[in-house]
Amino acid sequence: MGSHAVTFLQDLAVVMLVAGVVTVIFHRLKQPVVLGYIIAGVIIGPHTPPFPLIKDEETIKTLSELGVIFLMFSLGLEFSLRKLKAVGSTAFIAAFAEIALMSWVGYEIGRLFGWSVMDSIFLGAMLSISSTTIIIKALGELGKTKERFAELIFGILIVEDILAIVMIALLSGIAMTGSLKVADVAMTVGRLSVFLVVVLVIGLLAVPRLLGYVAKFKSNEVLLITVLGLCFGVCLLAVKLGYSVALGAFIIGAVVAEAREIGKIERLMEPVRDMFSAVFFVSIGLLIEPKLLVQYALPIAAISVVVIVGKVISCSFGTFIAGNDTRTSLRVGMGLAQIGEFSFIIASLGLTLGVTSKFLYPIAVTVSAITTLCTPYLIKSADGLVGWFDQKAPRSLVGYLDVYTQWVGQLGTRRKKTIAGRLIRKWTWQMTLNLALIAAVFIAAAYFEQRPPQWLTRLTGSAGGLKALLWLGATLLALPMLIATFRKLQALGMLISEISVSHSLAGERTASIRAVIAQIISVAGIVGLSLFVLMVSSTLLPSIEVLVLLLIIVGLVAFLLWRSFVKLYAKAQISLRETFAQPPAPRQEIEAPALHGILAKAELKPVTIAADSPAAGKLIRELELRTQSGASIVGIERNGDSIVNPGPDEELLPEDRVLLLGDREQLEKAEKMLGAQ
């Protein structure tokens, strides 16, 4: 074994041994394990006497990058696109209020202490995002995850995760250019949106089906390697496009979260995630210099107070504005008063890009540690603060606040969504999605035009021929989306004309006026769509003569394959609907049935799954057998093999012989549900 391998093994052994000892102590003290990892890093760090225990810090930094990937991938697995739709306006309003206020406050604090503009900008970003990991753990330990305020907190965290990803992209742009104008912000957000849309759409169409196919091999190894391959592949794609690995890991995690096998994937990823996350947080501790903490004790204390007070105020205000009562709003604010993993990643970004000072990173970590320690106590004291506010606040103020809450609640219940309004919103979203996919196709073509493969250069022979070929190829690829958008524009024009012109006002001219309005909307939309295509393909446009010839070719292809493109787009829509139609996967292991007290009545009964059974092809958790019948599946016999105590992600196949456990009535119900032979 070479000297470098020995050094690496020694460093990794030191990291894991010290992390293990410290985390055992923190478990006994009932404190967050993350703090234990960070303190372990400080103990073995190069700045802690008497001598550094880590020989090769670059190796540990490389491992910490892997930690970032697995941490963000795990956060993506916890993220759910279904939940995003269900969080409602409260989460969006509170998250925007928190991020806007804390970013501004952080920037002003940095300037107040005389720090540079870049340090202040990054400080504001670090203070604006609360810690998903820490909050979920704290609420779980306190047994409050099912309460109303906890559900609101989870919704706010989902929105924050999205905004944090946007913030990381914007900060990368600021770091590269030194400033960020409105046009730069729009361009950055636009490119990021296109990237997210493409990865999400293609991922949701392909990844759940790929993982479903891989899961049929019944091999944990094959499934884990496939998931890791997807994770690192999308991370590499993000880096190649100028984004961070954190963005790629989070997005592919969110896509994988929609697969039927998410429960099994989470269990397989846990040990890998835990190991590299430990290395990541230990590496954070390695960068902390105790002398700097003493030197910057005042800023650390001030920033910690500002984080707690500022987040309580901003989150409570945003939650209240959205129509929640003062008690719920204050409890939400008290639960979000800390910073965590995203703050570390933003701080790492500043150091990696070389745009922030050395002291900012340990300050952020220390503030996170302080606010994390305060989190359980803040959540516990929320009810006391609510009671104090109700007693001390003027009666008139409390009355006005109650009236406002009732008014917003009534406003929400009165808001009726008409069928026409729902259709307009649905078609608008679909057209926006189509435009993003069209833009992505032409952006990819422009990328190949700037970095053409040799075989493509030889095929075209000239720069003009290369542009013409790429433009034609991109247009043909975008044709299904263009046709779908054209059809949506036609339908939108007809719908708007129907609801805007009533027969009572127009009389006999109703039909003709509606036809004119529908045509105007369709023509205006088609003109706008054409200008959009010309804009996104401007770098690829060939000469006028060649462009006219290519347009004729595109027109002929569209005429001949119109129905095929319509069917292709419809199949893609159906596939997306099927992905979201699957029941949401449980985030915890399904507990074994409680046998105490029912052993006297319990019976075992084998049944066979028929080929036409509604249970055939479904996962055990999808059947909700135990919930609806009370019986449990404790064994499966398949092709001579036995599966004892199958997990919730085990798929039932035709001719499976299933062993049920329950009393007589439960077994009868279960047998009917399984449609057994």
N, C-alpha and C positions, 0 to 999 in steps of 0.2 A: 504494500500500500504506500503510495507516494506521500510526501510531506504535506502537500496541499490537502489531500484526502484526510490525513490524520488531523490536521488543523480544523478542517470542516467538522469532522466527527466530534472533536473536543468541544468546539463552540456550540454545536447543536446539543451535546450532552449537558453542558453547563446551563444553557437556556432552559431545557426541559426539566432538569433536576431542580433548579432554583424556582422555576415557575410552579412545579408540583408542590414543593414545600410551602411556598408562600400562599398558594391557593387553598391548601388544606387548612392553614391558619385562618384565612379569610372565611372559609366555610364555617369553621368553628365559631368565628366572631359574627357570623350571619351578615357579612358585608359583600358587596358585588365582587365577583371573581375578577372582573376586568381590572379593578384597582390593584388586585394582587399581581396580575401580570405586569402592570406598569411599574409597581414597586420592585418587582423582581428585576426588571430591566435597569432600574436605578441602582440596585445593589451590585449588579455585575457590570455596570457601565464603566466607560473609561474615565469618567469624571468623579468616581467615588473611590476614596482611599481604602486600603493602602495600595492596591495595585489592580489594574483591569484584568478581568477574567476572560474577556473576549479578545481573541487574537486577530481575527479577520472580520472587521465590521461590514465590509462589502458583501460578504457571503450572507450575513444576517439580513442586510438590506434587500438582497435578492429574494430571500425567503419571505421577508415581510411583504414584498410585492405580491407574492403568491397568497399571503394572508389577506391582502386587500381584495384580490380577485375572489377568494372563497367567501370572505365576509360580505362583499357586495352581491355575490351570487346567492348567498343564503337570504339576504334581505329581499332580493328579487323573488325568491321562492315564497317568502311570506307575503309579498305584494300580490294583490289579486285585481285583475281588470274588472271582475264582477263587483268587487267591493268599491272600486272607484266610481262606478255608476250609482252605487247605493248610498254613498256617504252624504250626498245632499249638499245644499248651499252652506250649511254651518261649517263644514270642514274647509271649503274653499275660502270663505270670508275670514275665518279665524287664522288659517295658514298665511294668507296674504297679509293680514294685519300684523301678525307676528314677525314675518320675514321683513316687511317694509320698515317697521319701527326699529327692530333690533339691528338691521343693517345700518340704518342711519345713526342710531345710538352708538354702535360699535365704531363707526367711522369717526364720529365726533369725539369719542373718548381717546382714540388713537391720536387725533390731531391735538387734543388737549394736553396729552403727555409729550407732545413734540415729535411723534413718530412720523415717518415718511407717509406720503399719500398711498403708496402700494401696501405698506404695513397696515394702514388704517382700513383700506378697502377689504383686505383679507381678514382683518379682525372682525369687521362687520359681518362678513359672510360666515365666519366661524361661529359667531354668537347667535345667528338667526335660525339654526336648525337644531331641533331637539333630538334626543337619542332614542331611536326606536327600540334598540336592544335593552337598554336600561329601564325604560318605562314599562315595557311588557313584562320584564322580570319583576319589577317592583310591584306592579298591580297584581301579578300572579301570586306572589308571596303574601300579599295582603288579602287575597281572596276577593278582589273587587272587579274582576274582568267582565262580569256579566251586568254591571250596573250601567245606567244610562250615560253618565259622564265618561266612563271608560270606553264605551262604544264611540262616543264623539272624539275622544282622544285618538283612538285607532284610526278614525277617518281623517283627522288632521295630520297624523303621521304619514298616511298614504300620500296625501297631497304634498306634504313637505318633501317626501322622497323624490317626487317628480320635479319639484322646483329646485331641489338640491342638485339634481343632475343637470338642469338648465344652468344653474349658477356655476357649476364646475366648468361647463363649456364656455360661459361668458368670461370667467376668471382666466381661463387659458388664453382667450383672445386678448384680454387686457394685458396679461403678462407678455405676450408676444409683441404687441404694438405700443405698449406704454400708455395707451388711452383707448377709449371706446366711444365713438360717436353714435348718434341715433341710427344712422345708416348701417354702421358696423353691427350694432345690436340686432337690427332687423335681419341683416344677412346671416349672422350667427344663429339666431333663433330659427330662421327659415331653413337653413341647411340642417340644423339639428332636428327640426320637425320632419324633414324629408327622410333623414336617416332613421329616426324612430318609427315612422310610419312604415317604411319598407321592411325594416327588421321585424316589426310586430306582425305585419300582414303576412309576409312570406313565412315567418316563424310559426304563426298560428295555423297556417295552412299545412305546413310540412312537419314541424317538430312533434306535435302530439301523435300524429300517425306513425312517424318514425319510431318514437318511443313505444307506442303500442305494439308495433311489429317486433321490436327488439325484446320487449317483455315476454313475448310468446316463447322465447327460448328458455324461460324459467332459470336464467343465470344472473345472479346478482353482479358478477364480475363484468359480464357483457353490458348490462344496463349501466353500471357505474362508469365504465370506460367510455361508452357512448355519450353519456351526459357530460363527462369531463372534456371530451373532444369538442362537443358543441360549445361548451363554456369558453375554452381557450381559443377556438376558431373565431367566435364572435369578438372576443377581446382583441385578437390580432387584427380583425377587420376594423374595429374601432380605432386602434392605434394607427393603422395605415391611412385612415381617413382624417387623422389629426385629432382624434378624441382620446380620452383617457381609458385605461383598462377598466377602471371602476364603472364607467358608463356601459361598456360592452357586457361586463359581468352582470350588472343589474338588469339590463334589458333581456338578456337570454334567460336569466333566472325567472323574470316575470312571464316569459313565454313558456318555459318548462312548467311553471306553476299551473298552467291550464291543462296539462296532460292528466289522463286518468290515473297514471301510476305515481302521482306526486307524493302520496304517502310513503311508498317504498323508496322513492328517490330521496326524500328528506332523511329517512332512517339511514340510507347508505352514505349520504353526504355528511352526516353528523360527525363521525370521527375525523374525517379529512378536514372538515371545516374547523373543528375544535383545535386540532393540532396547529394548523397554519394561522388561525386567528390568535392563538396563544403566542406564536412567534411574532406576529404583527404587533400586538400590544406590548410584548417585551421589547421589541425594537423601538417602540415609542419611548419607553423608559430609558433605553440606551442613549437617547439624544438629550435627555434632561440633565442639565448641569446644576447641581445644588447651589453653587455660588450665584448663578443667575437668578434663582428663585429668591434668594435672600436679597439680592440687589433690586429685584423688581417686586418686592413684597407688597408695596403700596398699590401698584397697578393690578396685581393679582387680586388683592382684597377688594379693590374698587370694582373691577370687572365682575367678580363673583357676585357682589351685591347687586350690580346693575342687571346681570343675567336673571337672577331670581326675581327681583322686583319688576324688571321690564317685561319678562315673559308672563308673569302672573297678570300684569295689567293688560298687555297686548292680547293675550289669548282669551282672557276673561271678557275683554271688550268686544273682540271679534265674535265670540260665541254668543254674547248677549245681543249684539246687533242683529245676528241671524235669527233671533226670536226665542232664545232659551231663557229660563228664569235665572235670577241672580245666584241661587244656590248651585245650580248645575254649572253656570258659567265660571264661578270662582273655583269650583272643584276641578274643572278642566284646566284653568290657569295654573293652579297649584301643582297639577300633575305633569305639566310640560316645562317646568322651570329648571332645565338643565341642558347641557350640551354633551355630545358624545362622538360616535364613530365618524359621522360625516365631517365634524369639525376637525378630527385628526387627519382625514383624507384631504380636506382643503388646506390644512397647514402643511401636509406633506407635499402637496402640489406647489405651494409657494416656495418651499425649500428646493424641490427638484428643479423648478424653473429658474431658481436663483434670483427671485424678485423680492423676497421677504427677508427680514433680518433674522439672525440666529436665535434671538431671545423670544421671538413670537411663538415658536412651536412649544417650548416648555411652559410658557404662560398659558397657552390654550389647554394643554394637558392638565396642568394643575387646577385651572378653573373648572374643567370637566370633573376632576376628582372631587373637588369641594362640593360642587352642585349635585354630583351623583350621591354623595354621602347624605346630603340634605333631602333628597327626593322622597324617601319613605316617610320621613318626619313631616314634610310638607303635605303629602297626601293624607296622612293621619290627622293633621291639624286643620284640614280644610273645613270640616264641619264646625269646628270651634270658631274659625274665622267667620263663617257664614252666620253663626249665632251672634257673634259680637257685632257684625255689621247690621243685622236686623235690630239689635237693641240700641246701638249708638246712632245709627243713621236717622236723620229727620223723617218723621212720619210722611210728610208730603213727598219727599224724594222716593221713599219705598213705594208709596202709592203710584207715583208717576212711572216708576220702573215696572210695576205689575201691570199697569194699563198698557204700556208699550208692548210687553210680552204677549198679552192677550190680543192686542191689535194685530201684531205680526202673525200670531197663530191663526186668527180668523182670516187674515189676508191669504195665508197659505191654503186654508180649506176652501176658500171661495174661488181660488184660481182654477178654472176649468180648462182642460186641454181638449180642444175640439179635434175631430178627426182630421180636418184640413190642416190645422196647425201642426199636428204630429207628422203628417205626410210631408209638409214643407220642410220641417226640421230634419226629418229622416233623409229626404232627397238631397238637401243641402249638404249634410254630413257626408253622404255617399259621393257627391260630386267633388267635395273638398278632398276626400280620400283619393279619388281617381286622379285629381290634379297633382297631388303629392307623388303618386306612383309614376305618372307621366314625367314629372320633373326628374324623378330618380333615374328613369331610363335614359333621358338625354344627358344627365350629369355623368352617368357611367360611360356613355358614348364619348362625351367630351374628355373624360379621363383617358380612354383608350386612344383618342386622337393625339393627346399630348405625349403619351407613352405607348406607342403602338408596338405590338409584338412583331418580330422580324417576319414571320410568315404572312402577317397581314400587310406589311409594307411591300413585300415581294408580290403579293396578290394584286394590289391596287396599282403599284408602279409609280404613283405621283401623289403629292399632297392633296391635289384636287380630287383625285379618284378616291383617296382614303376618306375624305370628308363626305363625299357623295355616298359611299358605301355605308359609312357609319350612320349618316342621317337616315338613309333608307331603312337600314336594319332597326334603328331605334324607333322610327315611325311605325314600322310593321309590328314591333313588340308592343308599342303603346296603343295600337289600333283597337283592341278589345275595350280598353278604358275610354278611348275617345268615342267609340260607338255607344258605350253605356252612358257616358255623359250627355251625348246628343239625345238619346232617348229620354233621359231624365229631364233635360231642358224642355223637350216637347211636352212631357207629362206635366211639368211645373207650369208651363204656359197655359195649358188647358185648365188646370186646377185654379190658378189665379184668376183666369178669365171667368170661370164659373162662380167664384165666390165674390168677385168684385162688381159684377154686373147682374143685377136682379131683374126679373121679368116685370116686376111692378113699376120699375123706373124706366126701362128701355122699351117695354111694350113689344111691338112686332119686330123691332130691330135688334132684339136681344141676341139672336143667333149670329147675326152679321157682326155686331160689335164684339161679341165674345171671340169670334174667329179672328178679327183684326188684332185684338189684344194678345191672343195666343200666338199669332204669327210674329208680332213685334217682339214679344219676350223671347221666342225661339230664335229669331234672327239675331237679336242683340246678344243672346247667349252664344250663338255660333261664332259671331264676329269676335267676341271676347275670348272664346276658346281658341280660335285661330291665332289671335295676337299672342295669347299665352304660349302656344306651341312655338311660334316664331321667336319669342323672347328666350325661352329656355333652350332653343336649338340654334341660337344666333351664332355661336362659335363654330357650328358645323355646316352652316348654309353654303351650298355650292353656288355656282354662277346661275343666272336667271334661266338660261337655256336648259341647263342640266336639272334645275329645280322643277321646271315645268314638266320635263320628261318623268322625273321621279314622282311628281304629284299624279300624273296619269297612271303610273304603275300602282301607286297606293290606291287610287280610285277603283281600278279594275280588281285589285285584291279585295277591297272592301265590298264591292258589288258581288263578287263570286263567293266570298266566305262570310257574308254578313250574318247569316243564321248560325254558322259554326262559332263565330266570335260571341254572339249573344248567348249561345248555350254554354260556351266556355266560361264566360263571366258569371252566368247564373250558377254553374257548378261551384265556382269559387265562393260565391255568396252563401250557398247552401253549406259548404264545408265550414265556413266561419261560424255560421249559425249552429251547426252541429257541435263544434268545439265549445261554444258558450252554453249550449243546451245541456251539456253533461252536468250532473249534480256536483256542487263544490266539494272538494276533497276535505276530509277532516284534518285538522292540524295536529291532532294528538293521536296517540295509539288508542285503539278501541280497547277498553278494559275487558278483562275476562269476566264472564258472567258470575254474579254473586251466587254461590251455591249454598251459603249458610241458610238454613231454615227451609230449603226446598228439596233436600236430598231424599226425604221420605217419599215425595211425589215424583221425583225425577225419573224419566225413562229415556232410553236410547232407541232410536228408530232409523233404520237405513231406508233411503228412498233413491230412486234413479231419475236423473234429469232427462226428460224426453227431448227429442230433436225439435219439437215445436213449442217447447216450454218457454214462457216469457223470461225465465231466469237464464236460459242458455245464452252464453256470450257476455254476461254481465259480471261485474265485480261483486264480491260479497257485500261490500259497503253500499253499493248502489241499490241493492235489494232492500236494505233497511229491515231485514228479516227479524232481528231481535227486537227492534223498536215496535214493529207492527204486530208481531205474533207472540213475542216473548221467548221463542225457541232460538237456539244457537247452533251453528254448524261447527262441530268439533272434529270432523275428519272427512277426508275425501279419498276415494279409491278410484284410480284412473289408470287404465292399461296395465294393471298388475302392480302399480306403485301406490303407496299410501302417503297421504299428506296429513299429518297429525296437527290439530289446532291451527288450521290455515289462517293466514293474515287477512286483513280487510281488503287487500289488493289482489287476492287470488281470484282468478276468473273461472266461472263455472262453464263447463263444456258439455255438449250432448253426450249421453251415455255415462256421465260421471255418477258414481254411487256415493251419495252424501249421507253422513251420519249426523242425525239431529239429536239435540239434548233439550228436554223440557217436560212439562207435565202433559197429560193426554190432550187437554184442550189446546195447549200451545202447539203441540205437534200436528194436530189436525189443521189448524190455521196455516202453519208453515208449509204443510204438504200442499194445500190449495194454492198458496202463493207461488210455490215452485213449479206447479203444474206437473208434479211427479207422476211416473208410471206406476 
